[in-house]
């Protein structure tokens, strides 16, 4: 069975495509919802760098299950522009959640994971579990 989706505007089909040509800002830069990650690997561990601007360390949750890593966060942004008389003219505020999950090639030693938040960037060190690497089996 095919699900039907209603589109109110033509650019809903290709929103980033049309915004790029129109010079409009991307919605993902203005509101929470997307966690961008970089993952690198060496022999002993994975290094993950996740951008979560507007999140405090108390609002970030990282979970590891085997080789699956999940990152979720409550994100807040508050900005006020005040006139000289002290009246608030513009107040741009948002509050929402963002999450991201991904699988890695090896199982993670969840007891040795290290997580640090620095300037809106979550840095994870995910050690590979001993003996969890792939091995080649000889066919007889």
Backbone as numpy.savetxt, mean C-alpha at the origin, in Angstrom:
# Nx Ny Nz CAx CAy CAz Cx Cy Cz
-22.11 -16.58 -15.59 -22.94 -15.42 -15.59 -22.06 -14.18 -15.59
-22.41 -13.20 -16.36 -21.62 -11.98 -16.48 -22.23 -10.89 -15.62
-21.39 -10.20 -14.87 -21.86 -9.09 -14.04 -21.92 -7.83 -14.87
-22.99 -7.07 -14.70 -23.14 -5.81 -15.41 -22.72 -4.68 -14.50
-21.98 -3.73 -15.05 -21.51 -2.57 -14.30 -22.02 -1.33 -15.01
-22.65 -0.45 -14.27 -23.16 0.78 -14.85 -22.05 1.83 -14.88
-21.88 2.46 -16.01 -20.91 3.54 -16.16 -21.67 4.82 -16.46
-21.49 5.83 -15.62 -22.19 7.08 -15.81 -21.48 8.01 -16.77
-20.18 7.90 -16.84 -19.40 8.77 -17.72 -18.53 7.92 -18.62
-18.20 8.45 -19.77 -17.37 7.72 -20.72 -15.97 7.47 -20.18
-15.41 8.47 -19.45 -14.04 8.30 -18.95 -13.95 7.34 -17.77
-15.09 6.81 -17.27 -15.04 5.77 -16.25 -14.43 4.49 -16.79
-14.50 4.30 -18.11 -13.92 3.10 -18.71 -12.39 3.14 -18.66
-11.82 4.30 -18.87 -10.37 4.46 -18.91 -9.99 5.72 -18.14
-10.22 5.78 -16.83 -10.04 7.05 -16.12 -8.63 7.59 -16.15
-7.61 6.76 -15.91 -6.23 7.24 -15.90 -5.80 7.69 -17.29
-6.26 6.99 -18.30 -5.91 7.32 -19.68 -6.37 8.73 -20.03
-7.62 9.06 -19.74 -8.15 10.38 -20.09 -7.61 11.47 -19.18
-7.39 11.17 -17.90 -6.83 12.18 -17.00 -5.41 12.55 -17.40
-4.66 11.60 -17.90 -3.29 11.86 -18.31 -3.26 12.90 -19.43
-4.18 12.77 -20.40 -4.20 13.71 -21.51 -4.84 15.04 -21.14
-5.75 15.03 -20.21 -6.44 16.25 -19.82 -5.66 17.04 -18.79
-4.58 16.45 -18.25 -3.79 17.13 -17.24 -4.47 17.17 -15.89
-5.45 16.31 -15.68 -6.17 16.26 -14.41 -5.37 15.41 -13.42
-5.42 15.74 -12.13 -4.71 14.92 -11.15 -5.38 13.58 -10.99
-4.58 12.58 -10.67 -5.12 11.25 -10.41 -5.80 11.26 -9.06
-6.89 10.55 -8.95 -7.63 10.48 -7.71 -6.81 9.82 -6.61
-5.97 8.84 -6.97 -5.19 8.10 -5.97 -4.20 9.01 -5.24
-3.81 10.13 -5.84 -2.90 11.04 -5.18 -3.64 11.94 -4.19
-4.94 12.06 -4.35 -5.72 12.96 -3.52 -6.40 12.28 -2.34
-6.67 11.00 -2.43 -7.38 10.28 -1.37 -6.65 8.99 -1.04
-6.87 8.46 0.17 -6.21 7.21 0.53 -6.77 6.04 -0.25
-6.08 4.93 -0.22 -6.63 3.74 -0.85 -5.58 2.89 -1.53
-4.48 3.48 -1.91 -3.46 2.72 -2.62 -2.14 2.78 -1.86
-1.59 1.60 -1.60 -0.27 1.50 -0.99 0.68 1.04 -2.08
1.66 1.86 -2.37 2.65 1.50 -3.41 3.83 0.82 -2.73
4.30 -0.28 -3.34 5.38 -1.04 -2.71 6.53 -1.28 -3.69
7.72 -1.45 -3.11 8.91 -1.93 -3.81 9.41 -3.12 -3.01
9.72 -4.24 -3.68 10.19 -5.44 -3.01 11.53 -5.84 -3.62
12.53 -6.03 -2.77 13.83 -6.53 -3.22 14.14 -7.79 -2.42
15.05 -8.60 -2.96 15.36 -9.89 -2.35 16.86 -10.12 -2.34
17.35 -10.77 -1.27 18.71 -11.30 -1.25 18.62 -12.73 -0.73
19.74 -13.35 -0.43 19.74 -14.76 -0.01 19.00 -15.00 1.30
19.02 -14.02 2.21 18.48 -14.23 3.55 17.08 -13.67 3.78
16.73 -12.58 3.06 15.44 -11.95 3.35 14.90 -11.16 2.17
13.68 -10.66 2.35 13.03 -9.73 1.43 13.01 -8.37 2.12
13.19 -7.31 1.35 13.07 -5.94 1.85 11.88 -5.31 1.13
10.93 -4.80 1.91 9.74 -4.16 1.34 9.73 -2.71 1.76
9.47 -1.86 0.82 9.33 -0.42 1.06 7.92 -0.05 0.60
7.05 0.34 1.54 5.65 0.65 1.23 5.36 2.11 1.57
4.86 2.85 0.60 4.52 4.26 0.82 3.10 4.35 1.37
2.99 4.89 2.59 1.69 5.06 3.24 1.64 6.47 3.84
1.55 7.51 3.01 1.53 8.86 3.55 0.27 9.12 4.36
0.41 9.82 5.47 -0.73 10.16 6.31 -1.06 9.12 7.36
-0.32 8.02 7.42 -0.59 6.97 8.41 0.39 7.09 9.57
-0.12 6.83 10.77 0.73 6.78 11.95 1.06 5.32 12.22
2.15 5.08 12.95 2.56 3.69 13.19 1.52 2.92 13.98
0.73 3.61 14.82 -0.32 2.94 15.58 -1.46 2.47 14.68
-1.58 3.06 13.50 -2.69 2.75 12.60 -2.31 1.76 11.50
-1.10 1.24 11.52 -0.64 0.30 10.50 -0.62 -1.11 11.06
-1.11 -2.05 10.27 -1.12 -3.46 10.68 -0.46 -4.29 9.57
0.53 -5.08 9.97 1.24 -5.98 9.04 1.02 -7.40 9.53
0.60 -8.29 8.63 0.45 -9.69 9.01 1.14 -10.57 7.97
1.69 -11.68 8.47 2.41 -12.63 7.62 1.81 -14.01 7.85
1.45 -14.68 6.77 0.91 -16.02 6.83 1.61 -16.86 5.77
2.64 -17.62 6.18 3.41 -18.40 5.22 4.23 -17.48 4.34
3.85 -17.40 3.05 4.54 -16.51 2.13 3.67 -15.32 1.72
2.51 -15.16 2.37 1.60 -14.06 2.05 1.75 -12.95 3.07
1.94 -11.72 2.59 2.11 -10.54 3.44 0.94 -9.59 3.18
0.36 -9.09 4.26 -0.76 -8.17 4.17 -0.42 -6.90 4.96
-0.64 -5.74 4.33 -0.42 -4.45 4.97 -1.73 -3.68 4.90
-2.18 -3.17 6.04 -3.38 -2.32 6.05 -3.12 -1.13 6.96
-3.80 -0.02 6.67 -3.57 1.20 7.44 -4.80 2.09 7.40
-4.99 2.82 8.49 -5.97 3.90 8.54 -5.20 5.17 8.20
-5.68 5.91 7.21 -4.96 7.07 6.70 -5.78 8.33 6.97
-5.10 9.37 7.47 -5.74 10.64 7.74 -4.94 11.76 7.09
-5.65 12.75 6.58 -4.99 13.94 6.08 -5.84 15.14 6.47
-5.22 16.09 7.10 -5.94 17.30 7.48 -5.14 18.52 7.06
-5.84 19.47 6.46 -5.20 20.70 6.01 -6.20 21.82 6.19
-5.78 22.92 6.78 -6.66 24.07 6.97 -5.98 25.31 6.41
-6.77 26.14 5.73 -6.32 27.45 5.28 -7.14 28.50 6.03
-6.47 29.29 6.86 -7.16 30.29 7.66 -6.91 31.68 7.10
-7.92 32.50 7.20 -7.78 33.90 6.83 -7.12 34.64 8.00
-6.72 35.86 7.80 -6.05 36.62 8.86 -6.97 36.85 10.06
-8.26 36.89 9.83 -9.21 37.09 10.92 -9.44 35.84 11.75
-8.88 34.71 11.38 -9.00 33.49 12.14 -10.14 32.58 11.72
-10.91 32.97 10.69 -11.99 32.13 10.20 -11.46 31.09 9.24
-11.95 29.88 9.32 -11.53 28.83 8.41 -12.28 29.00 7.09
-11.53 29.15 6.00 -12.15 29.30 4.68 -12.21 27.96 3.94
-11.15 27.18 4.05 -11.09 25.89 3.37 -10.52 24.88 4.34
-11.16 23.73 4.43 -10.63 22.65 5.24 -10.74 21.37 4.43
-9.60 20.83 4.03 -9.57 19.62 3.22 -9.13 18.47 4.12
-10.05 17.57 4.37 -9.80 16.47 5.28 -10.29 15.18 4.65
-9.54 14.12 4.84 -10.06 12.80 4.49 -9.59 11.79 5.51
-10.34 10.73 5.59 -10.04 9.65 6.50 -10.49 8.39 5.79
-9.64 7.40 5.76 -10.02 6.17 5.08 -9.02 5.08 5.37
-9.22 3.97 4.72 -8.31 2.84 4.92 -7.68 2.46 3.59
-6.49 1.89 3.70 -5.76 1.41 2.54 -5.22 0.03 2.89
-5.15 -0.85 1.91 -4.61 -2.19 2.17 -3.94 -2.74 0.93
-3.04 -3.67 1.17 -2.29 -4.29 0.08 -1.85 -5.67 0.56
-1.96 -6.66 -0.29 -1.50 -8.00 0.02 -0.73 -8.56 -1.16
0.29 -9.37 -0.89 1.09 -9.95 -1.97 1.76 -11.23 -1.48
2.08 -12.10 -2.43 2.76 -13.36 -2.13 4.21 -13.28 -2.54
5.07 -13.95 -1.76 6.50 -14.00 -2.05 6.88 -15.44 -2.40
8.08 -15.63 -2.93 8.52 -16.93 -3.38 8.85 -17.91 -2.28
9.22 -17.44 -1.10 9.58 -18.30 0.03 8.72 -17.95 1.23
8.57 -18.91 2.13 7.87 -18.64 3.37 8.71 -17.70 4.24
7.99 -16.89 5.05 8.63 -15.88 5.88 8.69 -16.37 7.32
9.82 -16.09 7.99 9.95 -16.37 9.42 9.25 -15.23 10.16
7.97 -15.44 10.49 7.16 -14.36 11.05 7.63 -13.86 12.41
8.41 -14.64 13.13 8.91 -14.22 14.44 10.09 -13.25 14.34
10.71 -13.17 13.17 11.89 -12.31 13.00 11.64 -11.10 12.10
10.39 -10.83 11.76 10.06 -9.69 10.90 10.31 -8.39 11.64
10.89 -7.42 10.93 11.15 -6.09 11.49 10.40 -5.07 10.65
9.64 -4.17 11.31 8.87 -3.13 10.62 9.20 -1.77 11.24
9.52 -0.79 10.37 9.81 0.58 10.82 9.06 1.56 9.93
8.55 2.63 10.50 7.88 3.68 9.74 8.74 4.94 9.81
9.15 5.45 8.65 9.97 6.65 8.57 9.42 7.57 7.49
8.92 8.74 7.88 8.43 9.76 6.95 7.39 9.22 5.98
6.43 8.46 6.48 5.36 7.95 5.63 5.73 6.73 4.81
6.91 6.16 5.06 7.37 4.98 4.34 7.56 3.84 5.34
6.83 2.75 5.14 6.97 1.56 5.97 8.07 0.69 5.37
9.06 0.35 6.19 10.17 -0.49 5.73 10.10 -1.82 6.48
9.94 -2.91 5.73 9.84 -4.24 6.30 11.06 -5.07 5.93
11.58 -5.80 6.90 12.59 -6.82 6.65 11.92 -8.15 6.94
11.78 -8.97 5.90 11.07 -10.24 6.00 12.06 -11.39 5.79
12.61 -11.95 6.88 13.58 -13.05 6.74 12.94 -14.30 6.18
13.67 -14.97 5.30 13.18 -16.23 4.74 13.29 -17.32 5.80
12.31 -18.20 5.82 12.31 -19.31 6.77 13.36 -20.33 6.35
14.11 -20.81 7.32 15.14 -21.83 7.06 14.50 -23.09 6.52
15.07 -23.66 5.47 14.60 -24.91 4.91 13.35 -24.77 4.06
12.88 -23.55 3.83 11.66 -23.36 3.06 11.94 -23.12 1.58
13.22 -23.13 1.20 13.56 -22.87 -0.18 13.15 -24.01 -1.10
13.10 -23.72 -2.36 12.74 -24.73 -3.34 13.92 -25.68 -3.54
13.59 -26.92 -3.83 14.66 -27.86 -4.11 14.27 -28.66 -5.33
15.26 -29.12 -6.04 15.04 -29.89 -7.24 14.99 -31.38 -6.89
13.98 -32.04 -7.39 13.78 -33.46 -7.13 14.20 -34.25 -8.36
15.07 -35.23 -8.14 15.51 -36.08 -9.26 14.41 -37.10 -9.60
14.13 -37.22 -10.87 13.12 -38.18 -11.33 13.78 -39.51 -11.54
13.19 -40.58 -11.00 13.79 -41.92 -11.13 13.07 -42.73 -12.17
